[in-house]
Structures are given as structure tokens and as C-alpha cells.
Amino acid sequence: MTKVLIALSGGVDSAAAACLLSDQGYGCAGAMMRLFHENHGVPDGVADARAVADALDMPFYLLDFADAFQQEVINRFAEAYQSGLTPNPCIQCNRRIKFGLLLQYARALGMDAIATGHYARVEHGGAGQRHLLKKGADASKDQSYVLYTLTQEQLAHTILPLGELTKSQARTLVEARGPVNARKAESQDICFVPDGDYAGFILRHTGTDSPPGRFVDVEGRDLGEHRGLIHYTVGQRRGLGLPSGNRLYVKELRQSDNTVVVCGSDELFGAVVFANNVNVIPFTHIDKPLRLKAKLRYRHPEQPATVWPLDEDTLRIQFDSPQRAITPGQAAVLYDGDIVVGGGTIQRVES
């Protein structure tokens, strides 16, 4: 019997994953990862997670990963934001916590695999073959974008039960079994910034303000003072406080001289992306130009592009048509049909 440790959040998706694996005869246990210290103010969902495990008659573990989450996710997020980047902390959490620490814990318990409620698919390879990550069958819920960093070792010990399901099917499954409220609302924002005020969070977290600097246009003309880099992101229009007869957007956050570059809508496009910290899944590395599709944000429709390797850890991605508001710090994730080829962190953009 395959023994699986299921990551339970107290939400519908992880409950549906637990129901499916229990019904399929796996040897299941549930684990709730406590990611925050008591004073953080984020609901932890422990009671709901424990209720799922109890309803399905499986052992339940409450794991304290708060220190690791602070170091590996929250601190990295704050440091990146302060340097003018706009990071996606969910990617770091998946890489280092859910498919890192949780998998280590599962293996120490003698479990064969971990499972989560992500809408994506893992295709396990046979002897000598590589494991693949694929999009979830429900295109509107596909979460493969935030899983592109998974290694072959992690994929080998991962089960994603919801990969073939739609969200409505997952809700129906949970409603029939009743371990949690199947109509429970989903969280939409970064879990440790539930109010969406990233600048306010960073000020509270670091205890230091982001120093003011200058707004300039693409020609370098001084347009006034900005409040600090953490208050802006690429593509932002509202809240700039600049008098102008034309709509202005943030084009670049330049940490080197603490400058926010603004532009008109037509100048917000870029065609070439350079990405590093590259992870490749179907093969060991990209060693020649490839025609693929790329996503630049979680909700960004994938676009055709040519990908060149510059070195083992850097890719040049040239889109067939320019893309709007490409944001350093986000991930560029590459697809070949349903297969996730890999991706990297956007470092800079050329028009």
C-alpha cells in the first residue's frame, strides 16, 4: 500500500484531495503546516484541517514550520520588494516549504509520497525516464505556474489528485462526504498579507521605511518625488500623484538610483525577457533554441516565444509580439502544450 502524507489547509481543495486518495485505498495521513507565529493575525484553519482527518479516519500531524516560513518566504519577499522586484511568494513556499520541508518530514515518517490540492498533474516516468509536470485539466484553475520549480526528486514523491478535476467537481465531492464546508470562501491574496497592502506589510515587518526618490520619464526628465520603491509596481497607474495631461504608468523601478521610471501606455511593452534561477523539468537543461509558450504572471495568457539558453542558469525569451507590463521578480514559465518545460525569475526586460 502506498502511504501518502496529505497537506491539509482546512480548505475545500485539500479536503477533496484527501477524500479521493482515501477512496482509492492509499494509506493516508493528514498534515497541517502552521506557517505563522501566534501574533500574526492570520486564521490558521487547524480545526477545519483536523476535522477532515477525523472524518476520513486518518492520523493528523500539526507541523510548526513558522520559523522556516519566516526565513525562506516572508524575509525573501520583503528583501525582493525592497530591491524593486515584485516577487511571487507562493512559488517560494511551494519550492521550499510544501514540497521541501513537508516532503522531508513525510519521508522521515516512512511515507512514500506527499499530496496537495493543487490543480495540476504529475506524470510519473518509468525506469530511466523523467517525471513530468502538466497543466490541470481545468484551465480556469490550473496552478502549474506556481509549481515550475519542482525537481525530479520532488515530482517522484508527489501526487496531485485534483489534476483531472474541475473546481465544481471538487466541491461536489466534498459536499457528498462533508468533512468541511464545501462553500468555504477561497483566499485570493498572499496569505501573510490578507489585506493586500504589501507596502504596509513590509514597513511593519522590517521596521524600516523605503526612502523617497524621483519620478522620471523615459527621457530622464524629472517629474517629482515618489514615496519609496515599495509603494509601486510595474504597470501601476493609480496612486502616483503626478500631474499630467496623459495617463502615466510605472515602467521600471530602478534601485541603483532609487528612481521610478514612468511612461505612457504605448511604452509599457517589452518583447525580450531575461530570466535566471532556471529550473527545467522534461530534460536536464535547455541547450538549444526552442519554440515554446510562456506565461509572465499567474493569470497571464501564455504567449508564443523563442527561448535561448545563455548559460546553465539564464534564459533569453523573445516573444513573437510585445507583452505589457512585464514585471521583474515574477516568474516566466515555459510550456510545450500541456507540459511545463520549466521557468525562471524575470530579471530584466528589453523592448
N, C-alpha and C positions, 0 to 999 in steps of 0.2 A: 504494500500500500504506500503510495506517495504521500509524504507528510508535508503539509503546507502551513506556513505562518501567514495569516491574512492581516493586512494593515487595515484596522478599523478606525474610522474617524467619527462615527456617530451619525454619518450622513447616509443618504439613500444608496449611492453608488457602491460604497464598500459593503453595505449590508446586502445588496444584490449579488456582489461577488462572493460573499460568504455563503449565501443561500445556494448559489449554483454549485460551488465546489463541494458543499456538504451533500447536496443531492447526487452529485456524481461519484460519491464514495471515497473522496480523499480523506486522509487523516488530518483534520483541521484544528488549528488553534487560532485564536484572535489576539492581536496586539494593538494597543493604543499607544501612540507615541506622544508623550507630553512634551511639547516644544517650548513652552513658556514658563517662566517663573511666576509664582502666585500673584505678584503685584502687577502683571502686565495688563490685566483687564480684558483679555480675550476669552470668551467661553470655551471651555476645553472639551466638551462633548463626551466626557468619560462615562457618565451614566448611560447615555444612549449606546455607546460602544459596548459597554458591559452587557446591556440588555440584549444586543444582537448575539453575543457569545452565549449568554444564558439561554436564549430562545432556541439556539441551534445546538445546545448541549456540548459546547466546546470549551476547552481551557481558555483562560483570559489572562493576558500579561499587560501590566501597565508599566511602560518603559520611560524613564526620565532621560530624555535627550535634550533638555533645555540648554545646558551649557554648550553642547556641540552645536545646536541650532543657533545660539547666540554668536558663536565664533565663526562658524562656517557659512551662515546665511545672512543673519542680520548685520554683522560687522562688515562683511564683504559688500552688502547692499549699500550701507552708509558710505563706505570708502569710495565705491564706484560713483555714487551720486555726487559726492563732494568733488570728484575729479572731472565732472562734466559729462559723465556717462548716464545712460538710463537702463539699468540692468533689469533682468527678469529673474527674481529670486526663486521662483518655482523651479527653474532649471537647476539651480544650485542645490535646492532642497532635494530634488529627485536624485541628483548625482551623488550627493554626499550623505544624505540622511536616509531617505526611504529605500534607495537601492544600494546604499553604502552601509551605514550602521545597522539598519534593520536586517539586512541580509547577513551581516556578520553575526548578529545575535541569533538569527534563525539557524545558521549553520552550527553555532555553538550548542544549540539545543538539540542538534541531531535532525533538524528538519531538512527536507530535500529542496524546498523552494519557498519563495515568498509570493504573495499575490496582492494586487491592489485593484481599486475600482477605476483605473484609467480606461478610457475608450481608445484603445489601440490594440494591435495584435502582435504576438511573438510567434514566429515560425522557427521551430527548433530544428537545427540541422543534424544530420546523421554523422557517423564517424568521418572525420576529416572535412566536414562541411561547416560553414559558418552559420550562426544563428542570425535571423533577420528580424528587423522591426518594421511593421507595416501600419498603415493608417487604420483607424477604426472604421467599421462598416458604415456607421452613421456619420456622414460628412459634417453635419452641423455640430457634432460633439467630439470629433476627432481630436485627440490630445497627443498625437505622436510628436508634435513640435516640441513639447517640453520634455521629451524623453530621448532626444537625439544623442545625449552624452553617454548612454548606456554602453558598457563594454561587453565583450563576448562572455566574460565570466558572469557578469550580472544577468545578461539575457539568458544564459544557460540555466539559471536558477530562478527564473521569473515566469509567472503565469498571469495573464491578463484576461480574466473570464468574460469581461464585458465587450471584448473586441468585435463580436459579431452582433451585438445588441444595439437597439436604439434606446434613447433615454426613456421613452414611454414604455418600452418593454421592461426595462429595469424597474421602473416604478410599479408596473403591474405585478411583477414578480414579488416585490417587497410587500405590496398591498395584500397579496394572497397569503404570504407567510406571516406578516405582521410583526417582525421584530423591532421596527422603528416606524415613525410617522413617514409614510411614503410621500406625503406632500410637504415635507420639510423644505424650507427655502434653501437654495444654494448660496454659498458665499461667492461674491463676484470680485472682490478686491483682494489685494495682497493680505494674507491672513494676519500679519502683525501690524498692518496699517488699515484697520477696518473702516476708518473714516475717509480714506483716500488722500489725506493731507500728508504727502511724502516729505515736504519741506519741514512742516511742523514736527513730524516724527524724528527727522534727523537732528533738528535742533534739540529736542528732548533727549534723544539717545546719546548724542556726542557731547552736549553741553557747550558747543561752540557754534557761533553764527557763521554764515557764509558771507564773506566781505563783499561790499558793493563794488561795482566796476562800471565800465562804459558800454553802452549800446553803440554799435557802429553798423553802417550799411555795407553792402558787398564792395563798395568803392573805398571803404575805410573812413567815411565821413562820420564824425562824432554826432550822435543823436540824443545823448543824455545819459543819465545814470541808471543802472539796474540795481536790484536789491540783493543780488548774490546768485551764483550759478544754480544753487539747489532749488531755486524758485521757478526754473524754466526747463523746458524740454523741446527737442526739435519738433517743428510743426505747430507749436503753440501760437495762438493769435490773441486770445483773451488775456487780460491782466498785465499787458506790457506797459500800459500807462504812457505810451508815446503819442504825441500829437502828430497826426499825419492825414493827408487827404486820401491816401491809399491804405489798404489793409496790409499790415506788416506781419510777418511770421518769423519765428526763430529758425534760423538756418543752421547755426553752429554754436556750440558752447566751447569757447577756446580757453582752456585752463592756463595755457602758457602766459597769457597776459590778462587773465580774468575778464575776458570780453565776450559779450553776447552779440553775435552777428545776426542781423535781421534782413529780410528780403521781401519782395513781392511774391505772389503766388506762383508765377511762372518760373521763378528762380529757385524753387524749393525742390526741384527734381534732381536726381542723380542716376547715373547709369552703371557705375562701376563701384563695387564694394570690395574692400579688403578685410578678410576675417582671419583671426588666429585662434589658438586653443582648439584646434580642429580634432574632431572625432569622426572616424569613418567606420561603418558597420559591415557592409557586404564584403569588403576586402580590407587589407591591412592599411593601404594608403592610396591616394589618388596620384597616379604617376603620368597622366597624360590628360589633354583637354577632354572634357566631357560635356555633352549636351544634356542638361537636366532642367528641372524647375526648382525655383527657390521661393521660400517664404521668409519675409523680413520681420514679421510680427505674428503673434498667435492668430489674430483674425485677418491677417493679410492674405488675399488670394494668391496662390503660388503663380509664379511668372516664369516664362522660358528664359534661359540664360546659358552662357557658356562658362565653364569653370576650369580655371588653370591652376595647377599647383605651383607655388613659388618656392616653397621648401616643405619640409615634413610637417610644419605647423602653421602654414599660411596659405590661404587660397585667394585668388582673384576671381571675382564673379562679375561677369559683364552681362547685363540684361539686354534683351532684344529691344526693349523700349524703356525710357527713363521711368524711375519709380519715385513716388512722392514721399518726402519727409523720412528718408532713411536715417535711422537713429543709432549712433554708436552706443555700444553696450548691450543692445538687443542681439538676438541670435539670428543668423542666416542659416536656415535649414534646407537641405537639398533632398529632392525626391526624384525617383525614376518610377513613374506610375504610382503604385501604392507603396513602394519600397522606400524607406528612409535610408538614403545613402550616407548621410551624416550632416555635419554642420560645424559652425564656429561662431565666435563672438565678433560682431562688427566693430572694427577699429577706426576705419575712415572711409570716406566716400569721395568719389570724383564724378564730375558732371560729364 
